[in-house]
Amino acid sequence: MAAALALARRGHEVTLLEAFAQPRPLGSGLLLQPTGLAALKALGLDDAIRAAGARVDRLQGRDTRGRTVMNLDYADWRPGAHGVGIHRAVLFDALHGRLAGAGVTVVTSARVIRVEDPARPVLQDEDGRAFGPFDLAIIGDGSASTLRRAIRPGARAPLYPWGALWVNAPDPHGQFSGALRQVYHRAEMMAGVLPVGHGPDGGQGQVSIFWSLPTADFDRALAIDFNDWCASRLGAIWPEAAALLAGQADWSGFSRATYRDVSVGRWNRGACTLIGDAAHGTSPQLGQGANLALVDAVELAARLDRDTRTVAVAVSGWQASRRRHTGLYQIVSKALTPLFQAHGGFWPAMRDIFFTPMSRWPGLKQLGVLLLTGTLRLGRFPPETRP
């Protein structure tokens, strides 16, 4: 949707093919970084998103023995800087609500299964309907993309062995405001609480709670009595987080999140391109997925306006520039993930011996802040997305 809106705002004729009969968001909370907020400003949405979300000034992580593992403050990057925690449905509604006014044609129940002629793309859906030809086809169907190999046949996207269960809860006293907080037990248990402001039903003072676990254990975990899990698992490592779920009777409202390590090389083939998680999905350890996708969208629209060459050549230049940003986060995320999501004692020991002490060193702490804010990039940000 962000790419559709960005292009339409620049005068392009845009058709958005939506797989579902009723467009709907998936997932729970996410953390918008300064980069994502800059992209939303270019879309005219930053004020609305800031008003609907919750300000986040720092990231704090500790283990179950009370030792600080991570403590990053946005102000160490730039005074007054912050992120915004927001529910995915609220961000979805903000983007979707602007499509009609921008002139985007939305076609629902159009699950695309085939791409023909990448130089002048025609898209076919599962009902046999053909759409196009288009000057440019943008494939943004997520990390589990069914169309990725039509664009890049050698692409790989193995499922990460670890995922998470997410749920929203009220935080009426603002106990968890101002920070994304995480608690770790070795690397086998991780829980987090992110303030998100307004919930999808309009309720205020909401937080998103997540519990990390292997994807193979999803069904087994959800078969446990909820109150027993809340008391003996979450409550055992973080009683204050468990207390947020005091009004929750069962597992209703929880959503499953899975992640993929996406590797495609070049994102485009002719006038067809992948975007967002379909192009560069990774683990959520750095919390950058939505931000990188928003920046993708805004920079693509700007590039097409500035570049007078053919669409295919302009898109090739755009993806090369974006990969100097997204590639860094894919590499670092893959390296850091085992420190927080793994079985056994080796990886948490490496975290405690090396990562935690080194993260406090002045130069490396600044590098951590750059990673947090989404601003680590080879080359400069263009004006449209410069935080």
TORVO-915410 format. One line per field, with one value per residue (C-alpha): residue in three letters; chain; x, y, z. Coordinates in Angstrom, 3 decimals. Layout:
TORVO-915410
sepa ala; ...
tordo A; ...
u X; ...
v Y; ...
w Z; ...
END
This chain:
TORVO-915410
sepa met; ala; ala; ala; leu; ala; leu; ala; arg; arg; gly; his; glu; val; thr; leu; leu; glu; ala; phe; ala; gln; pro; arg; pro; leu; gly; ser; gly; leu; leu; leu; gln; pro; thr; gly; leu; ala; ala; leu; lys; ala; leu; gly; leu; asp; asp; ala; ile; arg; ala; ala; gly; ala; arg; val; asp; arg; leu; gln; gly; arg; asp; thr; arg; gly; arg; thr; val; met; asn; leu; asp; tyr; ala; asp; trp; arg; pro; gly; ala; his; gly; val; gly; ile; his; arg; ala; val; leu; phe; asp; ala; leu; his; gly; arg; leu; ala; gly; ala; gly; val; thr; val; val; thr; ser; ala; arg; val; ile; arg; val; glu; asp; pro; ala; arg; pro; val; leu; gln; asp; glu; asp; gly; arg; ala; phe; gly; pro; phe; asp; leu; ala; ile; ile; gly; asp; gly; ser; ala; ser; thr; leu; arg; arg; ala; ile; arg; pro; gly; ala; arg; ala; pro; leu; tyr; pro; trp; gly; ala; leu; trp; val; asn; ala; pro; asp; pro; his; gly; gln; phe; ser; gly; ala; leu; arg; gln; val; tyr; his; arg; ala; glu; met; met; ala; gly; val; leu; pro; val; gly; his; gly; pro; asp; gly; gly; gln; gly; gln; val; ser; ile; phe; trp; ser; leu; pro; thr; ala; asp; phe; asp; arg; ala; leu; ala; ile; asp; phe; asn; asp; trp; cys; ala; ser; arg; leu; gly; ala; ile; trp; pro; glu; ala; ala; ala; leu; leu; ala; gly; gln; ala; asp; trp; ser; gly; phe; ser; arg; ala; thr; tyr; arg; asp; val; ser; val; gly; arg; trp; asn; arg; gly; ala; cys; thr; leu; ile; gly; asp; ala; ala; his; gly; thr; ser; pro; gln; leu; gly; gln; gly; ala; asn; leu; ala; leu; val; asp; ala; val; glu; leu; ala; ala; arg; leu; asp; arg; asp; thr; arg; thr; val; ala; val; ala; val; ser; gly; trp; gln; ala; ser; arg; arg; arg; his; thr; gly; leu; tyr; gln; ile; val; ser; lys; ala; leu; thr; pro; leu; phe; gln; ala; his; gly; gly; phe; trp; pro; ala; met; arg; asp; ile; phe; phe; thr; pro; met; ser; arg; trp; pro; gly; leu; lys; gln; leu; gly; val; leu; leu; leu; thr; gly; thr; leu; arg; leu; gly; arg; phe; pro; pro; glu; thr; arg; pro
tordo A; A; A; A; A; A; A; A; A; A; A; A; A; A; A; A; A; A; A; A; A; A; A; A; A; A; A; A; A; A; A; A; A; A; A; A; A; A; A; A; A; A; A; A; A; A; A; A; A; A; A; A; A; A; A; A; A; A; A; A; A; A; A; A; A; A; A; A; A; A; A; A; A; A; A; A; A; A; A; A; A; A; A; A; A; A; A; A; A; A; A; A; A; A; A; A; A; A; A; A; A; A; A; A; A; A; A; A; A; A; A; A; A; A; A; A; A; A; A; A; A; A; A; A; A; A; A; A; A; A; A; A; A; A; A; A; A; A; A; A; A; A; A; A; A; A; A; A; A; A; A; A; A; A; A; A; A; A; A; A; A; A; A; A; A; A; A; A; A; A; A; A; A; A; A; A; A; A; A; A; A; A; A; A; A; A; A; A; A; A; A; A; A; A; A; A; A; A; A; A; A; A; A; A; A; A; A; A; A; A; A; A; A; A; A; A; A; A; A; A; A; A; A; A; A; A; A; A; A; A; A; A; A; A; A; A; A; A; A; A; A; A; A; A; A; A; A; A; A; A; A; A; A; A; A; A; A; A; A; A; A; A; A; A; A; A; A; A; A; A; A; A; A; A; A; A; A; A; A; A; A; A; A; A; A; A; A; A; A; A; A; A; A; A; A; A; A; A; A; A; A; A; A; A; A; A; A; A; A; A; A; A; A; A; A; A; A; A; A; A; A; A; A; A; A; A; A; A; A; A; A; A; A; A; A; A; A; A; A; A; A; A; A; A; A; A; A; A; A; A; A; A; A; A; A; A; A; A; A; A; A; A; A; A; A; A; A; A; A; A; A; A; A; A; A; A; A; A; A; A; A; A; A; A; A; A; A
u 0.000; 2.814; 4.249; 0.792; 0.234; 3.726; 3.368; -0.189; 0.804; 3.345; 0.716; 1.109; -1.920; -1.883; -3.875; -3.541; -4.377; -5.407; -5.564; -8.313; -11.965; -11.641; -8.175; -6.947; -3.786; -1.881; 0.036; 0.224; 2.573; 5.607; 8.173; 8.514; 12.035; 13.169; 13.640; 10.093; 8.723; 10.602; 9.002; 5.568; 6.187; 6.793; 3.383; 1.701; 0.976; 3.548; 1.357; -1.547; 0.738; 2.453; -0.946; -2.225; 0.942; 3.094; 6.419; 9.361; 12.585; 14.740; 15.215; 15.900; 16.749; 17.675; 18.023; 16.144; 19.002; 18.445; 21.558; 21.275; 21.848; 20.902; 20.175; 19.953; 18.605; 17.438; 18.819; 22.316; 21.713; 20.067; 18.550; 14.778; 14.837; 12.425; 10.535; 6.784; 5.167; 1.985; -0.440; -0.213; -3.946; -3.694; -0.853; -2.776; -5.900; -3.899; -2.372; -5.529; -7.620; -5.545; -5.642; -8.978; -8.230; -4.907; -6.643; -5.490; -7.768; -8.121; -9.188; -10.034; -10.161; -7.345; -4.801; -2.112; -0.556; 1.321; 3.450; 3.766; 6.242; 8.435; 9.278; 5.610; 3.994; 0.593; -0.638; -3.068; -5.110; -6.420; -9.808; -8.186; -8.463; -5.615; -4.512; -2.253; -0.062; 1.632; 4.701; 5.813; 4.652; 5.589; 5.388; 4.861; 3.310; 5.571; 8.351; 6.281; 5.825; 4.328; 5.499; 9.128; 10.508; 8.596; 10.797; 13.978; 13.966; 17.034; 15.579; 15.679; 13.488; 13.887; 11.640; 13.353; 13.077; 11.929; 8.778; 6.572; 3.090; 1.678; -1.281; -2.516; -3.376; -4.279; -1.658; -3.977; -1.319; 1.365; 3.751; 5.411; 5.358; 8.414; 10.424; 10.467; 11.348; 12.549; 13.429; 15.578; 16.125; 19.286; 18.332; 15.448; 12.869; 12.287; 9.333; 8.783; 6.345; 5.961; 3.673; 1.503; -0.936; -4.317; -5.502; -7.442; -10.707; -9.816; -8.807; -5.966; -2.945; -2.376; 0.732; 1.733; 3.182; 5.250; 6.604; 9.380; 9.410; 10.293; 7.670; 7.523; 6.174; 3.304; 0.571; 1.978; 2.155; -1.392; -2.673; -1.443; -3.998; -3.643; -3.728; -1.095; 1.157; 0.645; 1.533; 4.254; 5.988; 5.527; 4.927; 8.025; 10.373; 8.388; 5.499; 4.749; 4.150; 1.987; -0.130; -1.068; -2.959; -5.009; -8.186; -7.376; -9.189; -7.713; -5.563; -8.089; -6.543; -3.072; -1.499; 1.378; 4.349; 6.832; 9.856; 12.025; 15.587; 15.007; 17.865; 17.122; 20.162; 18.884; 15.245; 13.961; 13.534; 12.765; 9.839; 8.874; 10.318; 10.034; 9.661; 9.612; 9.802; 9.308; 12.742; 14.627; 12.728; 14.762; 14.366; 12.653; 15.634; 16.415; 12.760; 13.318; 11.006; 8.193; 10.628; 12.748; 9.619; 8.297; 11.629; 11.605; 8.245; 9.021; 12.452; 11.070; 8.468; 11.072; 13.553; 11.008; 10.361; 14.042; 15.358; 14.542; 15.779; 13.517; 11.515; 13.589; 16.848; 15.462; 14.208; 17.576; 19.251; 16.726; 17.150; 20.932; 20.741; 18.260; 20.315; 23.157; 20.744; 18.678; 21.658; 23.387; 20.338; 19.965; 23.589; 23.532; 20.129; 21.258; 24.391; 22.600; 19.526; 21.177; 22.254; 18.573; 16.815; 18.624; 18.724; 21.561; 24.044; 26.649; 24.982; 23.749; 27.242; 28.704; 26.157; 27.059; 30.825; 31.249; 28.122; 26.857; 30.186; 31.220; 27.852; 28.767; 32.002; 31.574; 32.142; 30.169; 27.342; 26.991; 26.915; 24.130; 22.179; 22.569; 21.240; 18.324; 17.293; 17.532; 20.120; 23.059; 23.504; 26.256; 25.760; 23.469; 19.709; 17.934; 16.015; 12.642; 13.649; 16.448; 15.591
v 0.000; 2.406; 2.026; 2.513; 5.664; 7.053; 6.581; 7.923; 11.054; 11.721; 11.483; 7.879; 5.768; 2.928; -0.307; -2.224; -5.931; -7.230; -10.987; -10.812; -9.937; -7.476; -5.933; -6.656; -6.293; -9.206; -9.232; -7.023; -4.219; -2.826; -0.144; 2.690; 4.070; 7.549; 6.161; 4.808; 8.034; 10.018; 7.856; 8.378; 12.125; 11.942; 10.233; 12.918; 10.496; 11.185; 13.447; 10.984; 8.077; 9.927; 10.826; 7.244; 5.503; 5.668; 7.424; 5.085; 6.662; 3.620; -0.132; -1.996; -5.681; -7.633; -11.263; -13.107; -12.477; -8.751; -8.046; -5.407; -6.960; -3.998; -0.333; 1.916; 5.451; 7.316; 10.557; 9.117; 9.376; 12.786; 14.873; 14.491; 11.485; 8.634; 5.774; 5.210; 1.956; 1.292; -1.526; -2.898; -2.445; 1.262; 1.745; -0.316; 1.808; 5.029; 3.890; 2.274; 5.314; 7.512; 5.275; 6.369; 10.055; 9.614; 7.982; 4.387; 1.750; -1.137; -4.537; -7.067; -10.886; -10.749; -13.310; -13.114; -16.458; -15.696; -12.914; -12.769; -10.725; -9.011; -6.273; -5.247; -7.158; -8.818; -10.299; -13.214; -14.107; -17.469; -16.807; -16.439; -12.667; -10.770; -7.303; -5.089; -4.692; -2.347; -0.149; -1.550; -4.418; -4.226; -7.502; -6.885; -10.092; -10.492; -12.803; -15.882; -14.503; -16.938; -14.802; -14.242; -17.050; -15.785; -12.702; -14.263; -18.041; -18.637; -16.892; -18.619; -17.902; -20.583; -20.288; -19.153; -21.876; -19.306; -17.218; -15.453; -15.266; -11.730; -10.223; -6.739; -5.714; -2.503; -0.740; 1.672; 3.098; 3.519; 1.201; 0.202; 3.575; 5.109; 2.003; -1.333; -3.720; -7.297; -10.045; -13.056; -16.410; -17.703; -17.590; -20.053; -17.667; -14.081; -11.856; -8.259; -5.422; -2.598; 0.397; 0.984; 3.727; 3.190; -0.328; -1.311; -0.919; 2.634; 1.770; 3.885; 2.994; -0.326; -2.493; -5.428; -8.407; -11.045; -14.424; -15.979; -19.727; -22.244; -22.376; -26.151; -25.520; -23.202; -25.830; -27.362; -23.965; -23.009; -26.327; -25.414; -23.959; -20.208; -19.357; -22.009; -20.586; -17.042; -17.975; -20.572; -19.386; -15.654; -14.914; -16.846; -14.596; -11.339; -10.989; -7.392; -8.425; -11.347; -8.936; -7.106; -10.259; -10.497; -9.803; -12.408; -15.723; -17.799; -17.712; -15.725; -12.642; -14.153; -14.193; -16.274; -14.600; -16.436; -15.034; -15.902; -15.258; -13.951; -13.979; -12.950; -11.078; -8.379; -7.581; -6.851; -8.599; -6.149; -3.986; -6.322; -5.838; -7.235; -4.861; -5.020; -8.414; -10.144; -8.765; -8.662; -10.334; -11.213; -12.027; -9.398; -9.006; -5.467; -4.490; -2.946; -4.821; -2.279; 0.637; -0.745; -1.450; 2.100; 3.518; 1.154; 2.554; 6.251; 5.994; 3.981; 6.646; 9.403; 7.499; 7.014; 10.746; 11.704; 9.007; 9.704; 6.338; 3.348; 1.997; -1.193; 0.761; 3.170; 0.290; -1.454; 1.696; 1.989; -1.576; -1.299; 1.759; 0.138; -3.042; -0.964; -0.268; -3.433; -5.755; -4.428; -5.169; -8.640; -9.472; -8.013; -9.491; -12.942; -12.601; -11.363; -13.605; -16.696; -14.563; -14.155; -17.122; -20.439; -23.638; -24.445; -22.340; -21.444; -18.446; -16.739; -17.205; -15.460; -12.693; -12.228; -12.473; -10.405; -8.687; -7.057; -5.588; -4.499; -2.797; -0.304; 0.806; 4.349; 3.508; 0.276; 1.846; 4.475; 1.690; 0.059; 3.304; 3.563; 0.024; 0.818; 3.968; 2.354; 4.886; 2.546; 2.724; 2.633; 5.936; 8.820; 8.874; 10.788; 13.904; 12.103; 9.641; 11.436; 11.253
w 0.000; 0.775; -2.735; -4.282; -2.240; -2.909; -6.662; -6.823; -4.901; -7.645; -10.368; -11.513; -12.402; -9.882; -9.595; -6.323; -6.590; -3.169; -2.545; 0.080; -0.393; 2.466; 2.864; 6.366; 8.436; 9.893; 13.182; 16.233; 17.251; 15.453; 16.172; 13.678; 13.605; 12.488; 8.972; 8.801; 10.256; 7.595; 4.906; 6.459; 6.485; 2.732; 2.479; 4.604; 7.431; 10.136; 12.274; 12.251; 13.100; 15.936; 17.378; 17.161; 18.368; 21.481; 21.802; 22.456; 23.728; 24.375; 24.095; 27.318; 27.719; 30.829; 31.743; 34.470; 36.881; 36.557; 34.483; 31.769; 28.363; 26.207; 26.892; 23.833; 23.914; 20.815; 22.303; 21.878; 18.133; 18.103; 20.928; 20.934; 18.606; 19.283; 17.730; 17.655; 18.716; 16.771; 16.097; 12.571; 12.074; 12.892; 10.400; 7.855; 8.266; 7.934; 4.640; 3.293; 4.156; 1.845; -1.231; -2.696; -2.218; -3.993; -6.958; -6.416; -7.967; -5.505; -6.845; -4.132; -4.318; -6.888; -5.732; -8.414; -9.333; -12.551; -14.025; -17.798; -19.859; -17.256; -19.759; -19.983; -17.115; -17.238; -13.947; -13.824; -10.744; -9.596; -11.226; -14.644; -14.822; -16.485; -15.360; -17.419; -19.302; -16.837; -17.107; -13.743; -11.538; -7.842; -5.923; -2.218; -0.894; 2.127; 3.215; 2.277; -1.244; -3.745; -6.677; -5.701; -7.846; -10.858; -10.644; -9.231; -9.847; -7.668; -4.617; -1.237; 1.790; 4.479; 7.507; 10.694; 13.347; 15.919; 15.852; 18.368; 19.814; 20.024; 21.854; 22.757; 26.310; 28.134; 30.237; 32.066; 34.379; 31.707; 33.522; 30.255; 28.512; 26.898; 26.057; 24.299; 27.112; 26.801; 29.295; 28.418; 30.069; 28.426; 24.731; 25.017; 26.458; 25.474; 26.245; 25.247; 25.832; 23.319; 23.961; 20.872; 21.885; 20.271; 19.551; 16.416; 18.333; 19.370; 22.924; 24.298; 26.411; 24.679; 24.629; 22.468; 24.321; 22.564; 23.620; 21.540; 20.906; 18.187; 15.443; 15.897; 19.405; 18.446; 18.621; 21.794; 23.495; 22.548; 23.914; 27.419; 29.803; 29.379; 33.073; 33.814; 31.078; 32.292; 35.872; 35.381; 32.199; 31.601; 35.279; 36.274; 34.290; 34.256; 36.748; 35.729; 32.116; 33.208; 35.259; 32.047; 31.000; 34.176; 32.209; 29.557; 30.022; 27.183; 24.057; 22.013; 20.460; 20.193; 16.737; 15.426; 13.785; 11.605; 9.809; 6.834; 5.785; 2.257; -0.243; -3.827; -5.139; -7.471; -6.731; -10.219; -13.513; -16.260; -15.200; -12.340; -8.894; -5.416; -2.489; 1.310; 2.978; -0.379; -1.312; 1.983; 4.806; 7.867; 11.545; 13.703; 16.017; 14.845; 14.383; 10.955; 8.572; 8.234; 8.265; 5.449; 3.403; 3.875; 2.775; -0.240; -1.323; -0.982; -2.598; -5.523; -6.321; -6.054; -8.222; -10.994; -11.022; -11.163; -13.507; -17.146; -18.384; -19.021; -16.099; -15.966; -15.757; -13.147; -11.012; -11.263; -9.940; -7.111; -5.924; -6.022; -3.768; -1.403; -1.070; 0.385; 3.246; 3.589; 3.094; 6.197; 8.326; 6.891; 7.737; 11.247; 12.068; 11.017; 13.160; 16.278; 16.251; 17.839; 20.806; 21.709; 20.086; 20.402; 22.423; 24.783; 26.674; 24.048; 22.395; 25.568; 27.009; 23.946; 24.437; 28.096; 27.614; 24.450; 23.130; 26.325; 27.527; 24.017; 23.398; 26.133; 24.454; 23.048; 19.371; 19.420; 21.425; 18.689; 16.108; 18.129; 18.100; 14.319; 13.993; 16.293; 14.441; 11.002; 9.854; 9.180; 5.425; 2.820; 1.078; 1.874; 2.291; -0.465; 0.634; 0.726; 3.464; 5.275; 9.003
END
